[in-house]
Amino acid sequence: MELKGSHTVSATPITLWEMLMDTNTLSKIIPGISTLERTGDHSYKSILEIKAGPISTSFTGDARMEDIVEQKKFTLKMQQSNKMGNANSTMIVELRPVNETETEVVFDGEIKITGLLASMGQKVLGGVANMLTRQFFANLDNELAKQSGF
C-alpha cells in the first residue's frame, strides 16, 4: 500500500529536524507508539498499538533512519510484527522550506502487510493509514505549539 502526502507546519527546517531526531518528541507525535527506545545511532525498538476496524493489536519491532541528509531528508524503515502478521514500511521524509517560518513535510513510501491483517483488505487498511497520517500531523502541530509556548 502506497502512502504519500504533505503538510505545511509553522516551524523552520532546523526546528522540525531537531524534533524529529528527538526520541521523546517522536514518541509523542507518532500515533500508536507506546514505547520508543533508542538502541543506537538512528535506530529504535518500538511498541506500536493500532486499532484497525474491530481489531486492536500491538506490534513490536524496530525502526531505523537511513540516507540522512541533515535538516533536509531521511528514510524511515520500520519492521513490526505480532501474532496477526507483519507490517514493514519504508518512508522517505523530506523537509522543504516554504518561507522563513514554515516548512512543508513531504512523505512518500509504502507499507507491506502480511498475515491476518492483510486479509482485512486494502480499503480498511487504507482508511487506517490515512487516519494515522492525519493524527501524526495533528500531534506534530500540537507539539510545535507547546514548544513555542502557544
VMD Tcl script that draws the C-alpha trace (Angstrom):
set ca {
  {0.00 0.00 0.00}
  {1.42 3.38 -1.00}
  {1.37 6.28 1.39}
  {2.06 9.78 0.05}
  {1.28 13.28 1.14}
  {2.47 16.57 2.51}
  {1.66 19.02 5.27}
  {2.96 22.52 5.98}
  {3.89 23.31 9.58}
  {4.78 26.56 11.33}
  {8.42 25.80 12.02}
  {11.80 26.16 10.36}
  {13.51 23.05 8.95}
  {16.08 23.31 11.77}
  {13.40 23.27 14.50}
  {11.48 20.50 12.80}
  {14.61 18.42 12.26}
  {15.56 18.67 15.93}
  {12.08 17.49 16.91}
  {12.14 14.55 14.51}
  {15.56 13.46 15.78}
  {14.49 13.58 19.45}
  {13.22 10.24 20.83}
  {10.94 11.86 23.44}
  {9.26 14.08 20.85}
  {8.90 11.23 18.36}
  {7.17 9.09 20.96}
  {4.61 11.88 21.45}
  {3.85 12.53 17.78}
  {3.86 9.06 16.18}
  {0.31 7.70 16.58}
  {0.04 4.45 18.49}
  {3.59 4.44 19.89}
  {3.51 3.26 23.48}
  {7.27 2.63 23.72}
  {10.14 4.08 21.72}
  {13.63 3.27 22.91}
  {16.86 4.33 21.19}
  {19.10 1.31 20.56}
  {21.85 3.06 18.59}
  {22.51 5.91 16.22}
  {19.18 6.45 14.45}
  {17.80 3.04 15.46}
  {14.97 2.24 17.86}
  {12.92 -0.54 19.41}
  {9.22 0.20 19.48}
  {5.81 -1.00 20.54}
  {3.03 0.24 18.30}
  {-0.64 -0.15 19.28}
  {-3.11 0.09 16.39}
  {-6.86 -0.23 16.08}
  {-7.98 -1.41 12.63}
  {-11.74 -1.71 12.41}
  {-12.92 -4.08 15.15}
  {-9.39 -5.32 15.86}
  {-6.94 -3.76 18.30}
  {-3.42 -5.09 18.15}
  {0.07 -4.34 19.36}
  {3.21 -4.62 17.20}
  {6.78 -4.98 18.42}
  {9.70 -4.18 16.21}
  {12.50 -1.98 15.04}
  {12.77 1.37 13.33}
  {15.82 2.80 11.63}
  {16.61 6.10 9.93}
  {18.85 5.88 6.86}
  {20.03 8.09 3.98}
  {20.10 11.06 6.32}
  {20.69 14.49 4.82}
  {20.84 16.83 7.82}
  {17.79 19.16 8.07}
  {16.53 18.02 4.65}
  {15.51 14.36 4.45}
  {15.76 10.81 5.75}
  {14.37 7.38 5.03}
  {12.50 5.67 7.88}
  {12.37 1.89 7.74}
  {10.18 0.01 10.19}
  {9.69 -3.71 10.74}
  {6.86 -4.53 13.13}
  {5.31 -7.90 13.92}
  {2.83 -9.71 16.10}
  {0.83 -12.94 16.03}
  {-1.57 -11.49 13.43}
  {1.09 -10.59 10.88}
  {3.88 -8.27 9.91}
  {3.98 -4.65 8.86}
  {7.08 -3.43 7.07}
  {7.38 0.10 5.81}
  {9.82 2.36 4.06}
  {9.06 6.06 4.11}
  {11.10 8.92 2.62}
  {10.54 12.12 4.60}
  {11.62 15.48 3.17}
  {11.62 18.90 4.81}
  {11.14 21.70 2.28}
  {11.32 25.34 3.40}
  {8.24 27.30 2.33}
  {9.33 30.65 3.78}
  {11.23 31.88 6.86}
  {8.72 30.41 9.34}
  {7.12 27.43 7.56}
  {8.27 24.05 6.32}
  {6.50 21.53 4.13}
  {6.85 17.92 5.30}
  {6.61 15.62 2.28}
  {6.40 11.86 2.67}
  {6.42 9.06 0.13}
  {6.59 5.39 0.90}
  {4.92 2.05 1.15}
  {3.66 -0.33 3.79}
  {3.63 -4.07 3.23}
  {1.31 -6.06 5.48}
  {1.18 -9.84 5.72}
  {-0.80 -12.38 7.69}
  {-4.31 -11.97 9.08}
  {-4.07 -8.17 8.90}
  {-3.56 -8.34 5.13}
  {-6.78 -10.32 4.78}
  {-8.76 -7.36 6.17}
  {-8.49 -5.72 2.79}
  {-6.88 -2.61 1.40}
  {-9.96 -0.46 1.95}
  {-9.92 -0.87 5.75}
  {-6.14 -0.64 5.98}
  {-6.02 2.38 3.68}
  {-8.52 4.15 5.92}
  {-6.43 3.35 8.99}
  {-3.25 4.60 7.25}
  {-4.96 7.87 6.30}
  {-6.28 8.32 9.85}
  {-2.79 7.71 11.31}
  {-1.28 10.23 8.88}
  {-3.79 12.91 9.91}
  {-3.17 12.10 13.58}
  {0.62 12.32 13.12}
  {0.38 15.83 11.67}
  {-2.13 16.95 14.32}
  {0.25 15.65 17.01}
  {3.17 17.41 15.32}
  {1.27 20.70 15.16}
  {0.32 20.34 18.86}
  {3.90 19.59 19.89}
  {5.18 22.59 17.89}
  {2.62 24.80 19.63}
  {3.72 23.51 23.06}
  {7.39 24.07 22.32}
  {6.78 27.58 21.03}
  {4.70 28.47 24.09}
  {1.32 28.86 22.37}
}
mol new
graphics top color blue
foreach p $ca { graphics top sphere $p radius 0.5 }
foreach p [lrange $ca 0 end-1] q [lrange $ca 1 end] { graphics top cylinder $p $q radius 0.2 }
display resetview
